Amino acid sequence: MSAELKPDIQLEIAHVLLIDVVGYSKLLVNEQVELLHELNRIVRSSECFQAAEAKEKLIRLPTGDGMALLFFRSPEQPVRCALQIGETLKNFAHIPVRMGLHSGPVNHVTDVNDRSNVAGAGINVAQRVLDCGDAGHILLSKHLADDVAQSGQWQPHLQDLGEYEVKHGLRLHIVNLCKDGVGNPSLPQRLQRRSRWKQPTASVRPVIAARWPRWAPAVALILSGLAVAFTVALFLRRPIPLKTAPVVTRAIIDKSIAVLPFDNLSDDKQNVYLADGIQDEILTDLAKVADLKVISRTSVMQFRNTAQRNLRDIANLLGVSHVLEGTVRRARNRIRVSAQLIDARTDTHVWGETYERDVEDVFAIENEVAEQIVGQLKSHLSANEKAAIEKKPTADLAAYDLYVRAKNLIERAVFSDQRNSLFEAVRLLEEAVKRDPTFGLAHYQLAHAHDQIYWFGFDRSPARLAAAQGSIEEVRRLLPDSGEAHLAIAKHLYWAYLDFDKARQELELARRTLPNDPVPYLLIGYIDRRQGRWEESIRGMERASELDPRNFFILQQISLTYKNLRRYADTAAVLDRAIKLAPTDPNLRLQRAEVELDSRADPKPLRAAIQAFRAANPRAISDIAETSLSLALCERDANAASQTLQELPRDGSFSYGKEGIAFPRSWCEGLVARLRGENAVAEAAFISARSQMEKTVHDEPASGPALCVLGMVDAALGRKKDAIREGRRALELLPPAKDAVDSAVLIQYLAVIYAWSGKNDAAFEQLNTAAKIPGNFTYGQLRLDPLWDPLRGDPRFDKILAELAPK
C-alpha cells in the first residue's frame, strides 16, 4: 500500500455525550427542523458546552435527530453537561430528550463528502447506551460511571441497572443518573423486555480508573472501520408535546401483589358481579395487611382480559412482584373458584388451588385464599388483621351483589357521569341495607355516595347531609373503630364542612387499619393543599398514586397542585403521565393544552384541542362549554363567545376558570353581552345574576365564595361600596390560613372588584399578593383575561405581568 493510501489513525479517549429526541421520526419535517433549532440553542447555552468550546476541547457532531458532544479533558464533563441540559429542558416539556454517555477511543476520519469527522468504539458504545433509554433518561456505561463515581458527589445519584444484551449480541452494563429532579428514575422499557445478565446493585461502587490495555488501539481500529459517519440536521419546538414524564418510583418489593379481576366462566353472564365480588373481597382482605403492598381495585379492574396481556407486563405497570388471577363458575347453588399466585418477575407458579362448594360458602373461600396468599408471601399477620380477614361482610348474597354493583358505579363516577352514577348507587345500596341492615360496608359506601352528591352540588340540602350522617352512624355502630368508620367520618368532615384539622385526625386513624387504601393518602394530600403545605400535598398524592397507579384522576389532582405552584413543566409532565394512562380522554388533552395558555399566554393549543373535542364528541360539547367560553373571552372573540354561551346548560353554575368559585349562568351572559358592546343586555343579565346570588348568600351566609361572587356582580353593576364590602367580607370568611386554595381565588377577585370600582391602588395591592402566593393565577390569565382590562397600561400592571412571565 502506498503512503498516500495508508489511513492516518490517531486514537484518543473521548468522553461522549449523545442526545436525541424521542419520537423524532413521527414529527413533520418542519416540526423536526424547528425542534432541532431549539435543542441546539439549549445545548449551546449550557455552561459546560461553552467552557469546553472556549478551550477547543469539544467536538460537535449532528446526528439527524440530535447530536454528539465529544469532551476530552474529564469524564465528568459530559455528566455535568447532561445535567445542565436536563435542568433547562424541565421548562421545555415538548422536547422529549434522552441521553447516553460513554468513554472510549475515537479517531478522526474523512467522510464521503471529504469532510473531517470522528468515528470509533467510543461513539458506537455511547449509541448503544442511548438506544436503551426512554424520554428523560440519562444513561451511562458502567465504565464511565465507575470513573465519575470515584468522586463522592456523584455516587448517591447513580443507580446500577445491571448488564443486558443489546444490539449485535453486545453485553452492556447500564447505569442510570438522576439528580435534583433531572433524569428518569424508572427502568427503561427496552431493558424491561431484554434479558438481564447481571442483577443490579444498590449503587455504583468506585473502582480504580480504567487503563486502556495495549491491544485496545487495535480493537478500536477494527471497530472504527465499522462505524458509520454521522449526518447533519438542526432543530426547534413542537406545539403540543407528549413527553414521558420522569416519575418518582420505588423499587418493587417482594411482598407486593395485584389481585386481577377473576374471569366469569358461568353460563349466566350476570354472575360477572359474583366474580367481581370474590376478587374484590380477596383484595380488600389482603389490603388490610400492613406487611403487604396491595394495588387498589380501580387500577386492577383495567385488566379484565388477562389472557390478552403478559402478566410480567401487568406487574411492571402496577409496580408489584406477584399477581393473583382466577376464575369463577357457578351452576345453580354450587360454585367453583380457581386461583393461582404467580411471581411475575420469573413467570413462576407459586401457589394454586381450586375450591368447589355451596355458593353460601363463597366468603369462606375468599378468606382461605387471602390467608394462603399471606402465607405464601411470608407476610406477618397480626391478630387484628386475621380477625378482619375472617369477618364476613354479609350473609345475604343478593345484598352483596347489590353492593358490588353500586361500588362499580361509584368508582366510575370519578371519571364520568357523576350525577346518574351516584344516585343509582344510592338506590342500590339502600336496597342492600334494607335486605341486610347489619351490612356495615354497604352503609360505608352509602355514606360516601351521599357525601359525593353533596360535594359536587347535585343536592346540597340539609336532608342529604342528614342521610350521610345517618349512614356514618350505622358504620360506627356495626364496625366500631374500624378504618372504614374513621374514613367515613373524615370524608364527611372534609366534603360537608371543610373541617380539615378534624378530618386529618380521622384519616391518620384510618391509615392504621387501611394501610393499602389510597383514599386516606389522597385526602391528606387535599388537606395539605388547602392548608398551604404544597410539597407535602404532592408527596401524599404520589403515595396514593403508587397504590392506585392506573388512576389518572389522582395524577390530575397532582397536576393541579403543580399548577397552583406555577411549576408548569411539572404540570405538563404529570398530565403526560395521565394521558399515557388514558390516551383517549379528551379532558386530559384540554388540560394539557391549557398549560400553554397559562404559562405562555398561547391560546392556539387549547383552541386546537377544543376543536378536536367538538369533532370527536359532537353530543358532549356542553362538557367543554365552560372552557370554550373562557377561551373565547380571552381571545375577545364575541361570535365564538355567543355560540359557546348557547352550549352552557340552562341550569347550574360555572367556575369561569377558577375552581371552587361558582358563578350563575346569567353572569356569563353578562360578560358575553359586554364583549359584544350590548350594555343594556349585560346589565339585565347582571341584575338577574344578583338576584340569584342574593338568595345563595341568604341560604349560605358563611360562604366566602358566594359572597365574593355577589361582590363581583355588584362591581359589574356599579354598586361600588357594596361590591368592596362583600369582597372584603368574603376574604374574612375564608382567609388563607383557613383555605389556601379558595382564598387565593378570593384575593384575585377582590383585586378585580377594586379595579372595576376605580380603586386601582387597592387593586394592585391585592394583585401583588396574588402574584406572590401559590394559586390559580397565571401569566396567561393576567395577560389575556378581559377581567383585568381596567388595569392595563399602568406600569404596575406590566411589572406584575413580567414577574409572572415564564423565565
N, C-alpha and C positions, 0 to 999 in steps of 0.2 A: 504494500500500500504506500503511495507517495505521501510526502509530508503534507501536501495540500489537502488530502482526503482524510487524514487522521483527525478524529474528534478531539476537541480541546476540553477535556474533562477535568474540572476543578471542583471537587466536592467540599462542601462546608455544611455545618449544622445550622438549620433554621428552626425557629420556634414558630409554628404555623398556626394561624387562626383562620379558619374557613367559616364563611357566613353565607347562608342562603335563605330565600323566602319560601315558606311552606305554602303549597298551593299555587306557586307562581305560574305553572303551565296552564292553569284554568282561567287565568286573567285574560282580558282582551289586550291586544297589542299596546294600545295607548295607555291602559292601566299599568302594564308592565313597565313601560318607559317612565311614566310618572312616579311609580313606586320606587324604582331604582334611583332616580334622581334624588328623592328624599332620603333614602337609605345612605347614599353616598355622602350627602350633606351631614347626616348624623354621625357617620363614621369619621369623616374628616374633622368634625368639631371636637372629637374626643381628645382629651389631654395626652394620652399615651401615643395616639397616632401622630399628633403634631410634634411631640418631643422626639419620637423616633425619626420622623421625616426630616426634622431640622438637623439631625446629626447624620443624615444619609445612611441610616441603619434600618431602612424599611423598604421592602419591595411590595408593590401593589399589583395584583392581577385580577382583572374582571373574569367572572365565571358564568356569564349568561344570566343566572338567576341570583347572583350575589357577588361575592368577591373573596379573594385570598389575600391575607396580610402576612408577610414573612418578616419576623423580627430576628435579630442576630446577636443581641447583647445578653439577654437573660430570659430564662423560661417563664419568669413572672410577667414579662411584658405582654404576651398575648392574653394572659389571665386577667391582668388589670384592665386591658383594653376591652375585653369581652364584658366585664362587669360595668365599665363606664358606658359602653354602648347599650347594654341591657337596662341600666338605670334610666337613660334617656328614652328608650323605647317604651317605658311604662306609660308615657304620655302619647304614644302613637300606637294605640291598640289595633289599628288597621294594618300594621306591618307585622305579620306573624313570622318571626325570625327564629332560626335555630343556629347553633354554633358548634364547631368541632375543633379541638386543639390537639397538637402532637408536636414533638421534637424529633427531627430526623434529618438525614443527609439530603441535600438538593444540589443540583448543578445547573449552570447556565447553558441554555441551548438556543439554537436558531430555528424558528418555526418555518412552515412552508411559505410564509409571506416575507421571509428574510428579516423577521423582527426578533429582537432579543427576548427570550422567555426563560422560564425556570421550570424544571421538572425534577423528579426524583422520588425516592421512597418516602421522604418526609411529607410530601404533599399527598401521595397516594394513601398513606395510612390515615392522615387527617381527614381525607374524603370518606374513608370507611367509618371513622368515628362519627363524622357529621351525619352520615346516612342512617345511623341508629336513632337519631333524635326526633322528637316532635317539636311543635312550636313552643318556644320558651326555654328549651333545654340548652345548657352549656355543658357539653360532654368533653372529657379529657381522656386521652390514652393513659393507661396506668404508668407508662414510662414518664410522661410529662408530669402526672400527678405526684409521683414519687419525688421528682426533683423539687417541685414547689412545696410539697408537704414538709420538707426539711425546715421551712420557715414556720414557726408555730402559729402564725396568724392565719394560715390557710387551712390547717388540719381540721378544725371544727366544721368547716364548710364543705368538706369533700366526703362524698358517700360512694363507697365501693359497690358497684352493681354486679361485679363478677365477670367471668370470661365467657364469651359467646362465639359461636361460629357465624361469620359474616360472609360476604361475597367471595366466591372462588375458594371456599373452604378455609379461608383465613380465620384463625382463632385470635380474638381481640379482647383485651381486658379493658373494661369501660369504667370510668369514674364520673360521677355527676357533681357539678358545682352549683351550690345555691348559697347566696349571701345577701342579707338585708333585703329580702323580698325579690331579689333578682335571680332568675333561673326557674326551672320547673322541677319540683321535688318528686313528681310521680315517675314510676318506672315507664320508660318509653314503650309504646305499643309494639314496636318492632321487636324489642327484646322479650316482650311477653310471649311472642309467637315463636321465638327461636330457642334452640336447645342451649342450656347453660352448662358450661364445662366446669366452672368453679363456683362454689357458693360465695356470696358477698360477705365481707366482714363489716364490722360496725363502722370503721373509718379507715383511712389510708395511713399505714404506718410509714414513718420516714425511713428511707434506706440510703445507703451510700450512693452518691451521684454516679450514674452510669457512665462508664468509659466505653468508647467505641472500639471493639476489637480490631485487630489488624486486617481481618478479612472483610470488614464492613464496607470499605470502598468498592471492593469487587462485587459484593451483593448489590450495593446501591447502583453500580453501573448497569447490572443486568436489569434491575427494576426500572431504572430511569429510561432504558431503551424501550420499555413497555408503556411508559407514561404518555398520556395524551395532552398536548398543549391546550391551555385554557383559552376560551374565546371571550370577546368583549361585549358588554352591554351596560346601560345606565338605568337609574330608576327613581319615581315619586308616588304619591299616595292614592289609595283607593277609597271611594266614598263611604261605603258601609262594609266594614271588615267583619269577618268571623274568625276569631283567633282562639286557639286552645289556651285557656287561661291557666296560669300556674295555680295549683291547688295545694293547700297545706294538708297533707295526708299523713296518717300514722301507719306504722308498719303493721302488716296483717298478723294478728296474734293467733296462737294455736287454738285457744278456746273461743272461737267465733263461728257463728253459724247463721245461715239463711234458711228459713223454712219456706220452701217454694209451694205454690198452690198445688193441692192434690187433684189429680185427674179424676173426673167423674166417669166411671165405666158403667153406670146403671143404665138400663134401658129407658127409664124415665129421666129425661134431661132436667126436670125440675129438681132432682136431687143434687144439682150443682151447688145449691145452698148448703146441703148437708156436707158436701166435700169441703166447701169454703169454711164451714163452721168447725170441722175437725182440724183443718190446717190452722185456723185462727186460734183455737183453744190450745193447741200444742205450742204455737208461737207465744201466746200470752203466758202460758205456764213457764216456758223457758226464759222469757223476758224478765221474770221476777228473780232470776238467779243472778246475784251480783257478780259472781265469778265468771260469767259468760258475757260475750258481746253478741247481741241478737239484733238483726236488722228488722226495721219496722215493717208492718204489713203493707203500708202504702207503696213501698219500694218493691217488695217481693211479688205483689199481685200483678206487676207488669210482665211477669214471666210465666204466664199460664201454659204456653205451649213449649215446655222444656225439651220436648223431643226435637224441636227445630233449632235448639241452641246448645252450644257446648257448655257443659257445667263449669269447666275451668274459666271460660269467658264470663259467665254469670258471676262466679265467685270473685273474680277480679273486679268486675264492675261494682259489686256490692262491698268489696273490701273484707271478705271473710275467708277462712280456711276450709270450712266444711259446709256442705249443702245437704238438707234433708228433703227428699222427694217421696211421693207416694201416690197411691190410687185408692179409690173408694168404690165399692159396688154394693148396691142394696137390692135385695129381692124380697119383697113383702116385709116380713119382720126380722129378716136376717141381714147382717151387714158383714162385709169382708173389707178389712183395711190392711193394705200392704205399705210398709215404709222402709226406706233404706237410707243409711247415712254414708255420704261419700266425702272422702278427703280430696277436695278439688285440686289441691296442689299437685297430687300424684295420680289423680283419677283412680284412687284405691277405694274399694268397697270395704267400709269399716264395720258396718252392722246392718242387719236387715231382719225383718220379722213380718209374718202375716197373721192377722187376728180375724177369726170368724166367730161371731157371737150374735146374740139377740141385739136388735137395734137399741134397746133400752140401755145396753152396756157401753154405748159409744163413749161416754165420758170416762169410764174406767179405762178404755183403750187409750184415749188421749193421755191420761195420767201416766199409764205404763210407758208409752212411747217417750214422753217427756223425761221420765226418770231414767230410762235406758240411755237417752242422749246425754244426760248429765253424767251418768256413769262412764260412758264411752269417752267423753271429753275430759274425764278425770277432774271434774269441777267440784268444788266444795259446795255442799247443800246444807244450809242451816235448818234448824228445826222449824223456824217460822216459814222459810221458803218451801220446805217439804209439805207443811200444812196447807199453804196457799195453793200448791200444785194439786193436792189431793181433794181440795174443796170443789164440789160440783157447782157449776153456775146456776143450774135449774134442773128440775126433774121432768119438766114439760118440754118435749122435743118440738112441739108446734110453737111454743113461745120462743124457743131458741132459734127456730127458723125465721120467725118474725124479727128477732133481734139481729141476726146476721144480715138480713135484707136491709134493715134500717141502717146498720153500720156501714154497709156498702154505699148507701145513698149519702150519708154524712161525709164520708171520705171523698166522694166525687163532688160534693158541694163546694169544696175548697177550690175546685178548678172550673166548674161551670154550673149554670142553672141552680144557683144557690137557693133561691126562694122556693121553687117547687120541690127540690130535693129535701130541704129541711122540713117543710110542712108535711110531706109524705112520710118522712122518717118519724116525725112526732106521732102521726096516725098509727104507724106500725108498732111503735114502742108502747103507746098507750094500750093497744090491743094485747101486746105481750105481757105487760104488768097486770092487765086485767085477768089474763089466764093464770099468771103466777105472781101474786103480789110480793112474794119474797125474792124475786129475781133482781138482786142488787145491781148487777152490771147493766141491766136494761134501764133501771132508774138513773144510773150514772149517764148513760147515753142520752136519756130523755132530758136530763138537766142541761147537758151540753147543747142539744138541739135548741132548747128554749133560749139559752143564753146567746147562741149564734143568731137566732131570729131577732132578738132584741138588739144585739150589737150592730148588725147590718141594717137596722132601721126598718125591717119588714113589719115589725109590730113593737112599738116602744111603750106599750100600755102597762100600767101597774099590774094588770092581770097576768101579763106574760112574765113579769118578774116574780110574781107570787107562784106561778106554775113552776118556774125554775127552782125557787126556794123550796117548794114542797118536795120536788124530786130529790134535792140535795139532802133534805132531812131524812128521806127514806134510805138514801145511800149510807148516811151516818148511822142509822138505826140497824141496817142489815149488814153493813160492812164497817163496823166501828174501827176507827184509827187505821183504816186501810189507805194505801196510796191513792186509790180511786176516790175515797172520801175527801182527802186533802186536796187532790187535784180539782175535784168538782167545786169545792169552796173557793179555791184560788181563781178558777175561771170566772166564777160569779163575781168575786170581788173586783177582778180586772175589767171584765166586759160590761158589767152593770153599773159599777160605782167608781171605777178608776182609782180604787184604793190600792195603790202599788205596794206600800210597805207591808200591809197585812197579806196581800196576795203572795208576796215574796216569801213570807214566813211559811205559808201553807205549801208553797212549791218546794221549799227546802225539805219539808217533811215528806212530801210526795216522792221526791227523788230517792229516799232511803229504801222504799219498798218497790219502786218502779224504776230500777237503775237503767233499763234499756228503752224507756219511753222517751221519744224525742220532744214531746209536748212540754214537759217542765223546763227543759233547756231553752226551747223556743220562747216560751212565755217569759222566762227570766231575761232572755235577750230583748224582748219587747220592753220589759220594765226598765232594764238598764238604759235602753234608748230613750225612754220617756224621762228618765232621771238624769240624763246627760252623761252617762258612762258609756261613751261610744265604743271604745275599744273592747270593753267587757261585753257589750252587746254583740259585737261581731264574733267574739270567741264563743259565746253561748250558742249563737245560731249556727256557727260552723260545727259545734259539737252535735247539735240536733241534726245537721246535715250528714254527719258521719253515721248516725243511727238510722237515718232515712235518706240514703244517698241518691235515690231516684226521684225525690220530691222536689220539683223545680220551684214550687211555691216558696219553700224555705230560701232558696237562692234569690228569688225576687225580693224577699224581705232583707236579705243581706245587702243586695244592691241598693235598696232604699236608704239603708244606713250609710253606705259609702256616698250616695248622692247628697245626703244631708251634710256630710263632711267635705263635700265638693272634691272628692277624690274620684274624678271622672274616669281615669284609666282603670281603676279598680272596679268602678261601677260597670264599665263596659266588659271587663274580664269576667265578672261574676255572671252577668247576663249572657255572655257567650257560653259559660258552663250550663246555664239553664236552657239555652237554645239547643245545645247538644243533646240534652235530655228530651226536649220536646220541640223538634225542628219544625213542626207544622203549626205550632201555636202562634197565631197572628199577634196576640197581645204582647208576647215577648219581643217580637220583631218591632212593634211600635215603641216599646220601652227602650229597646236598643237604639233605635233611631233618635229618640228624644235626647240621648246623651250628646249627640252632635248639636242639637238645638241648645241644650243647657250650657255646654262647655265652649262652643264656638259661635253661637248665635247663627248656626247654619240650618235653615228650615228645610232644605232640599231633601235630605234623607227621610225626615219624618213625612213630608208630603208624598214621597215615593212609596213609603210603607203604607200610608193611608190609602193611596190609590190601589196598591196591591191587595189590601184587605177588602176594599169595595168590590174589586173584580172577583175575588175568590169567595166572598161572603155577602152576596147582594141582599140576602134576607136578614142579615145581622148588622146592618150598618148603624143601627141605633147604639150598638155596643161601643162604637168609637166616636159617636157624635160629639161627646164632650171634648175629646182630644182634638177632633177636627175643628170645633168651634174656637178653641183656644188658639190653634194654629192660624185659622183664618183671621182672627182679630190681630194676632201678632204681625201678620203679613198685610194688614189693612185691606183685606180682600172682602169688600162688602157683599158681593154676589155669593161668594163661597160661604160667608158667614150666614147669610139669609137662607141659603139652601140647607146648610147644616142645622140651623135652628129648627127647621121643619122635621128633622130626624130625631130631635130630642123627645123623649117620652113626655106626654102631656102632664103626667103626674110624677112626682118625685123631686129630688133635689140634686144639685150638681156641684162638684168641688171646684170647677173652673181652675184646674191646675194646681190646687192646694189641697192635699189630702187632709181630712179632718174638719174642714170648714165648708159647710154645705149652703149653697145659695138656691133660692127658688128659681123655677124656670122663667118667671117674669123678669128677674134680674138679668138673665141672659138676653131676653127680648129687648130690654132697655139698652144694653150695650150695643147690640146689633143696630138698633134704630139710631143711636148716636153716631155710629160709624157711617150710616147712610145719610146723616145730616137731617134726620127726621126727628127734631127735638120734641115736638108735641107728642108723637108716638112714644118716644123714650120716656117722657115724663109720666105718661099714663101707665106705662109698664112699671116704672119705679114705684108709683103710688100703689099699684097692685102688690108689688113685692113687699112694700112696707106693711100693708095690711096683713099679709101672711106672717111676716116676721114678728109683728107685734103679738100675734096670737102665740107664736112659738115661745117668745120671751115670757109671756104671761104663764104658759104651761111649764116652762123650764127657767125660772128666774135666776138660777145659779149657773146657767150655761154661758160661759165666756164666748164660745164660738157663735152662739145665736145672737148675743148682744153685739158682737163685732159685726156680723152681717147687717144687723139693723143700723149700726153706725155707718156702714158703707152706703146703704140705701139712703139714709138721711143726708150724707155728704153729696150724693148724686142729685138729691132734690134741693140742695142749697140750704138745708137746715143745719147750719154750721155748728152752732152751740150744742144742739142735741147730738150731732154726729160725734163731736170731740168728746163729749161727756160719756157717750156709750162706748166709744173705742177705748177710752182710758179705763172705764169700769170693767170692760171685758178682760183687759190685761191684769187688773187687780184680782179678778176672779180666777184667772189661770196664769199665774206668774211663771217664769222659767223654773223656779225652784219646785213647782208643783208638776209641771209637764213641759219638758224641754222641747218637745216636738211641736205641739199645737201652739204653745206660747210664742215660738219663733214666727209662726204664721201671723199671729195676732199683732206682733210688733210690725211686721211688714204692712199689714192692712191699716194699722194706726198711722203709719207714715203716709199711706195713700189718703186717709181721711184728712190729715193735716194739709197735705198738698192740695186736695180738692177744696179745702176750706180757706186757701190762701195763706196758710201758716207755714211758709217754707222753712224757716229756721227750725221749727219743731219737727217738720217732716225730715229734714236732713239729720237731726239728732237721732230719730228712730231708724233712719236708713243706715246710718253709720253703725248702729248697734246690730241691725240685721245682717250687715255685711261681715261683721266680726265674729258672729256666733254660728255654730252649725245650724242648718235649717234648709228648707226647700226654697231657697232664694239664690238664683243662679245668674251668672253673667248673661246668658241668653235671654232670660226673662226681663232683666233690667234693661237690656238694650232694645228689646223688641215690643214688650207688652205696652199697649196704649194706656194702661193704668198710670204709668209714670210720665205721661206726656207733659203735665204741668211743670215738671222739674227740669225738663230738657233745656239745654242751653246755659244752665247755671254751671260755673266751673266746679262747684262742689259735686254736682252730679257726675261730671266727667271724671273727677278724681276717684269716686267710688267705683265707677264703671271700670276704670283702669285697674283698681285693686282686685276686682273680681275676674278680670280677664285672664285667660289661660296663659301660664308662663312658659 
